[in-house]
Amino acid sequence: MATALVVLAAGMGSRMRSDRPKVLHEVGGAPLLAHALRAGRALAPERVVVVTGPDMEAVAAAAHEECPEAGIAVQAERLGTGHAVAQAAPFLQSFEGDVVVLYGDTPFIRPETLAALAEARARAEVVVLGFEPADPARYGRLVTEGEGLLRIVEWQDASEEERQIRLCNSGVLAAPAELLLKLVQRLTPAATSGEQYLTDVVELARQDGARATFVRGSEAEMLGVNSRADLAAAEAAFQARARAALLETGVTLTAPETVMLSHDTVIGRDAEIEPYVVFGPGVTVETGARIRAFSHLEGCHVSRGSVVGPYARLRPGCELAENARVGNFVEIKNATLGAGVKVNHLSYIGDAAIGAQSNVGAGTVTCNYDGVSKHRTEIGADVFIGSDTMLVAPVRVGDGAMTGSGSVITEDVPAEALALGRARQVNKPGLAAKLMARLRARAQRNKAG
């Protein structure tokens, strides 16, 4: 059966106390909306519709970044979840298949749960995803009879007897597109809130002789984000799950609770991650690499056998070949380091390429920015860059060349040449003592005055 996704993302999330739409807040370095769309991808949908609110172009942009083919429906007035689904109708005309409704602020639904939802359509026209939380609180309740779902009642409309029900509504449901669109057109505003509840389609369907049922998911995957506290809880849940997955695949995390991962972090088996390492988006670490403590990586690739840190920063565009070494207080951006390259101490390498087996001394800087444009530094293989060398780009250093410590290199260095770019040292006998005496005398006069 063909499937279409309708993802509801029109809420501003007033409890977030934010100018940013709720679904754009991030977990694991990706917007909540992106997580929801990825969850829905498990159903291989033929159509995707994201329902946003007015003036939410940023939400539409985030949806298209994750799912370029998504249609964007705008809910001009926020009149409830049922009304929101109705806005997707123009994108579902002539669609012959099931619609699955997801929520942009519920990022953790598992593929297995969505598969169970889709499979349950074989025994009923409307299928709702339920769960049993430790504290049902103010969730809507599923009123059931055997495998049948009789109705969904919102907490504020429920009787005391109905509030004792433990099976709660996640909001996620599946139904044939034609049926669902007819049902949402018949919804009427609730007396207590004035909103059109999507949950009311269950009773409407049963009134028309259709069947309704439910499947169960876990409380953890139904976690919705409505406040900053919820967002923190969602981040903690994501990190715990991501760390556990790495441990299962053979990655060593010496202090797992201190490592922060992103939604797309890839780490090979037998890699070792020391405490307090932060992975931003877009990082791949190959088998057998070691990331030492207090390092920050983003948008980079670390090949097998390489060692990074401690206290290193790898920025987007950084590529380390096998057995490269990046040491303490080194920052690398948009640069390629060849096999066996060492940049071990207190250096900045930006917009550069360094050939295999080269060594970069402490305090080296590729001076890549002239105030207007960025320029590249090219360093060949088997090069020795002396400590405190300033490489003023654009500049090339040939294979096997050397630079003297403290040099400012402004011209290309031929292969196997030694480049010196510093003032000649001059020693003035006794002058240091005379200067110090003069300075001390001046300080004493200032103090007396």
Disulfide bonds with the S-S distance in Angstrom:
none
